[in-house]
Amino acid sequence: MSKRGRNWAKFAADVRNHVDNYTVPQFGDAPHDNIEKWTAADCVRQIGKYVARFGTNQRGKEDQLLDMLKIAHYASVAHEKMKAELQAEVQA
């Protein structure tokens, strides 16, 4: 595995931990969470919210790290929704 691959694997484990131990307990799990109703564009808008506050003095470094996990989670959901839309278009 490449160094970048190992770095990604460690980050992915952090994202999974965030989802399993923070997001799901707080908001529920698919298909019964609010994000289930969102579009890929909704997820990207949410990512934009976290990107916009990056580097501001309002957020400490720990909160900024947490925001990176949230961005990755929303990106994965957007990717999943986009793939499903593409598959539906291909099958139509």
Residue pairs with C-beta under 8 A, 6 or more apart in sequence:
1 9
11 72
12 72
14 69
15 69
15 72
15 73
15 76
18 66
18 69
18 70
18 73
19 73
23 73
24 33
27 33
27 34
27 35
28 34
30 36
35 43
35 77
38 46
38 77
38 81
39 81
40 78
40 79
40 81
40 82
40 85
43 74
43 75
43 77
43 78
43 81
44 74
44 78
46 70
46 74
47 71
47 74
47 75
47 78
50 67
50 68
50 70
50 71
50 74
51 71
53 59
53 67
54 64
54 67
55 64
59 67
